[in-house]
Amino acid sequence: THTDATTTASNGLAIKSTSGFVDVEDVRFTGFDLGTATTPTRITLADSGAHVTVTGDTSLSGTLTAIGGLTSLAAASLSGDITMTGNTAALTHTDATTTASNGLAIK
């Protein structure tokens, strides 16, 4: 138990390992990586670039909102509807190789 007698927002509890990881319950912290004892790198945090990187399959329930716009998505498998709102909306495909056999298929 950690108690802050002054109850100021800048006070807190710091746990640091100078020689490895820190386990809290079933969660392992190693530098910027969060995971488990068997898979220590499931989520990686960063101060720049991709601020959160998830390794492995990820499941999300509810609504995902990209604040400021989604600029990159390597792959996605969706079930359900895709809703686009606003006065204009676009679904754009660009083939950088300009190969005639490449294209966009909507089935």
C-alpha positions in Angstrom: 0.0 0.0 0.0 1.3 3.4 -0.9 -0.2 6.5 0.8 0.5 10.1 -0.1 0.0 12.2 3.0 0.1 15.4 1.0 -2.3 14.2 -1.8 -0.7 16.2 -4.5 -0.9 15.1 -8.1 2.9 15.1 -8.5 3.6 12.5 -5.8 3.4 8.8 -6.6 4.9 5.4 -6.3 7.9 4.5 -8.5 9.0 0.9 -8.9 12.3 0.6 -10.9 14.6 -2.3 -11.7 18.2 -1.5 -12.6 18.9 -5.1 -13.8 15.8 -6.5 -15.5 12.0 -6.5 -15.4 9.4 -5.7 -12.8 6.4 -8.1 -12.3 3.2 -6.7 -10.8 0.6 -9.4 -10.4 0.6 -11.1 -13.8 1.9 -8.1 -15.8 5.6 -7.8 -16.7 7.2 -4.3 -17.2 10.5 -4.2 -19.0 11.5 -0.7 -20.0 8.8 0.4 -22.5 7.5 -3.1 -22.9 4.4 -4.6 -21.2 3.6 -8.3 -21.3 3.5 -11.5 -19.3 6.2 -13.8 -18.0 5.8 -16.0 -21.1 5.3 -13.2 -23.6 7.2 -10.2 -22.3 6.6 -7.9 -25.3 2.9 -7.6 -26.0 2.6 -3.8 -25.9 5.4 -1.4 -26.5 5.1 2.3 -25.6 7.2 5.1 -27.1 7.6 8.9 -26.8 7.7 9.4 -30.5 6.7 7.6 -33.7 4.1 4.9 -33.1 3.3 5.7 -29.4 1.8 2.2 -28.9 2.8 -0.9 -30.7 0.9 -4.2 -30.1 2.5 -7.5 -31.0 0.2 -10.4 -32.0 -3.5 -10.6 -32.7 -5.5 -7.9 -31.1 -9.2 -8.0 -30.3 -11.2 -4.8 -29.8 -14.8 -4.6 -28.8 -16.8 -1.4 -28.9 -16.0 1.6 -31.0 -12.6 2.6 -32.2 -12.3 6.3 -32.9 -9.1 7.7 -34.6 -8.8 11.2 -33.2 -7.0 13.4 -35.8 -7.5 10.8 -38.5 -6.1 7.3 -39.1 -3.0 7.7 -41.4 -1.9 4.1 -41.6 -3.4 0.7 -41.1 -1.4 -2.3 -42.4 -4.3 -4.8 -42.4 -7.7 -5.2 -40.8 -10.4 -7.9 -40.7 -13.8 -6.4 -40.0 -17.2 -7.8 -39.3 -20.1 -5.4 -39.3 -20.5 -2.0 -40.9 -18.0 0.7 -41.8 -19.6 4.1 -41.2 -18.1 7.2 -42.8 -19.6 10.6 -41.8 -19.1 14.1 -43.1 -20.0 16.1 -46.2 -17.6 14.0 -48.3 -15.9 10.7 -47.8 -13.4 8.7 -49.9 -12.1 5.2 -50.2 -8.9 5.4 -52.1 -6.6 2.7 -53.6 -3.2 3.5 -55.0 -1.0 0.9 -56.7 2.6 2.2 -56.5 3.8 -0.4 -59.0 1.3 0.5 -61.7 1.1 -3.2 -62.6 -2.0 -3.9 -64.8 -2.8 -7.1 -62.8 -3.0 -5.2 -59.5 -6.1 -3.4 -58.4 -8.9 -2.9 -55.9 -11.5 -5.6 -55.5 -14.7 -5.0 -53.6 -16.8 -8.2 -53.2 
